[in-house]
Amino acid sequence: MLDIVIFSGGTGSIAIQNGLSAIYGNTYMEAINIRKEIGQSKSLLFEMVASKDYNSKEVNKLKQKIVSLDQKRLTVMFKALEDVQKVVGY
C-alpha cells in the first residue's frame, strides 16, 4: 500500500516523497556523525587500555560515553521511524 501511495503520482505523493527524503537525509547525516564519534572514542579507549598510564576511571568514563552515543544513535533511528509514520499517515 505504501508503494502505491508514494509512487502512484496521486495527490500528495510528491509531498510524501519529499518528507521521506528529508527524514532520510537528516537521519543519515546524524547517524554518520554519531558513528564517527563512536569510532573515535573506541580508538581512544584502545589507546588508553594499552597505555602504561592506564586509568580505570577514565576508561570507565569513555566506555559510558560510547554506550551513551550508541543509545543516542538508536534514539535517532526510532524517532525517524515515528516521523516516517507521520508522513505516510499512520
C-alpha beads as a LAMMPS data file, in Angstrom:
LAMMPS data file: protein, C-alpha beads

90 atoms
89 bonds

1 atom types
1 bond types

-500.0 500.0 xlo xhi
-500.0 500.0 ylo yhi
-500.0 500.0 zlo zhi

Masses

1 110.0

Atoms # bond

1 1 1 0.000 0.000 0.000
2 1 1 2.830 2.418 0.848
3 1 1 4.364 1.874 -2.609
4 1 1 1.051 2.791 -4.202
5 1 1 0.717 5.972 -2.153
6 1 1 4.280 7.113 -2.736
7 1 1 4.754 6.158 -6.364
8 1 1 1.240 6.431 -7.809
9 1 1 1.685 10.058 -8.724
10 1 1 -1.527 10.845 -6.893
11 1 1 -2.257 13.888 -4.802
12 1 1 0.294 14.381 -2.089
13 1 1 2.769 11.825 -3.379
14 1 1 5.429 14.454 -4.080
15 1 1 4.968 15.858 -0.582
16 1 1 5.317 12.359 0.870
17 1 1 8.432 11.667 -1.201
18 1 1 9.948 14.988 -0.147
19 1 1 9.099 14.329 3.506
20 1 1 10.624 10.864 3.419
21 1 1 13.693 12.150 1.615
22 1 1 14.208 14.861 4.239
23 1 1 13.842 12.354 7.080
24 1 1 16.306 10.001 5.415
25 1 1 18.863 12.743 4.758
26 1 1 18.719 14.182 8.256
27 1 1 18.780 10.785 9.939
28 1 1 21.614 9.551 7.751
29 1 1 23.818 12.563 8.491
30 1 1 23.134 12.476 12.222
31 1 1 23.806 8.725 12.393
32 1 1 27.063 9.129 10.438
33 1 1 28.250 11.843 12.830
34 1 1 27.394 9.704 15.866
35 1 1 29.128 6.646 14.362
36 1 1 32.206 8.775 13.668
37 1 1 32.289 9.917 17.293
38 1 1 31.817 6.323 18.489
39 1 1 34.728 5.211 16.290
40 1 1 36.982 7.954 17.608
41 1 1 36.024 7.103 21.188
42 1 1 36.735 3.404 20.615
43 1 1 40.149 4.225 19.191
44 1 1 40.919 6.369 22.211
45 1 1 39.650 3.594 24.501
46 1 1 42.027 1.058 22.958
47 1 1 44.894 3.536 23.253
48 1 1 44.085 4.113 26.919
49 1 1 43.831 0.405 27.706
50 1 1 47.163 -0.300 26.015
51 1 1 48.873 2.607 27.775
52 1 1 51.255 2.297 30.701
53 1 1 49.270 5.061 32.387
54 1 1 46.052 3.031 32.466
55 1 1 43.411 4.909 34.448
56 1 1 40.335 2.809 35.171
57 1 1 38.174 5.846 35.990
58 1 1 38.933 7.447 32.640
59 1 1 38.406 4.134 30.840
60 1 1 35.032 3.713 32.524
61 1 1 34.018 7.266 31.566
62 1 1 34.933 6.575 27.970
63 1 1 33.067 3.263 27.943
64 1 1 29.989 5.031 29.289
65 1 1 30.343 7.705 26.618
66 1 1 30.379 5.020 23.913
67 1 1 27.271 3.368 25.358
68 1 1 25.552 6.755 25.574
69 1 1 26.427 7.606 21.980
70 1 1 25.091 4.269 20.775
71 1 1 21.870 4.882 22.686
72 1 1 21.641 8.300 21.049
73 1 1 22.066 6.661 17.624
74 1 1 19.206 4.265 18.364
75 1 1 17.021 7.117 19.604
76 1 1 17.644 8.991 16.348
77 1 1 16.661 5.910 14.330
78 1 1 13.465 5.278 16.308
79 1 1 12.486 8.939 16.017
80 1 1 12.963 8.695 12.263
81 1 1 10.577 5.727 12.194
82 1 1 7.973 7.765 14.048
83 1 1 8.486 10.655 11.630
84 1 1 8.017 8.328 8.653
85 1 1 4.764 7.070 10.133
86 1 1 3.536 10.662 10.477
87 1 1 4.460 11.470 6.876
88 1 1 2.678 8.445 5.427
89 1 1 -0.290 8.894 7.731
90 1 1 -0.040 6.030 10.215

Bonds

1 1 1 2
2 1 2 3
3 1 3 4
4 1 4 5
5 1 5 6
6 1 6 7
7 1 7 8
8 1 8 9
9 1 9 10
10 1 10 11
11 1 11 12
12 1 12 13
13 1 13 14
14 1 14 15
15 1 15 16
16 1 16 17
17 1 17 18
18 1 18 19
19 1 19 20
20 1 20 21
21 1 21 22
22 1 22 23
23 1 23 24
24 1 24 25
25 1 25 26
26 1 26 27
27 1 27 28
28 1 28 29
29 1 29 30
30 1 30 31
31 1 31 32
32 1 32 33
33 1 33 34
34 1 34 35
35 1 35 36
36 1 36 37
37 1 37 38
38 1 38 39
39 1 39 40
40 1 40 41
41 1 41 42
42 1 42 43
43 1 43 44
44 1 44 45
45 1 45 46
46 1 46 47
47 1 47 48
48 1 48 49
49 1 49 50
50 1 50 51
51 1 51 52
52 1 52 53
53 1 53 54
54 1 54 55
55 1 55 56
56 1 56 57
57 1 57 58
58 1 58 59
59 1 59 60
60 1 60 61
61 1 61 62
62 1 62 63
63 1 63 64
64 1 64 65
65 1 65 66
66 1 66 67
67 1 67 68
68 1 68 69
69 1 69 70
70 1 70 71
71 1 71 72
72 1 72 73
73 1 73 74
74 1 74 75
75 1 75 76
76 1 76 77
77 1 77 78
78 1 78 79
79 1 79 80
80 1 80 81
81 1 81 82
82 1 82 83
83 1 83 84
84 1 84 85
85 1 85 86
86 1 86 87
87 1 87 88
88 1 88 89
89 1 89 90
